[in-house]
Amino acid sequence: MENGDRENYKTKPAKAFTPTKYDSIASASINEALKEIVEKGKDENTALREADEKANQRIREKEATAK
């Protein structure tokens, strides 16, 4: 793609997110949820809600031990 070609697109790519110290916790919870969805047929919304709850709990525990 030449520089002039970029002007033909109406949208711009999103900026990359800045990683946090909690990304590994969240990623692990999401991966567990995806595994339950694919392998066990768990409802997507339930699996993602539970993953969110688990990630938040693990983050709270990590913060509590850091103090």
Secondary structure by P-SEA (a helix, b strand, c coil): ccaaaaaacccccccbbbbccaaaaaaaaaaaaaaaaacccccaaaaaaaaaaaaaaaaaaaaaaac
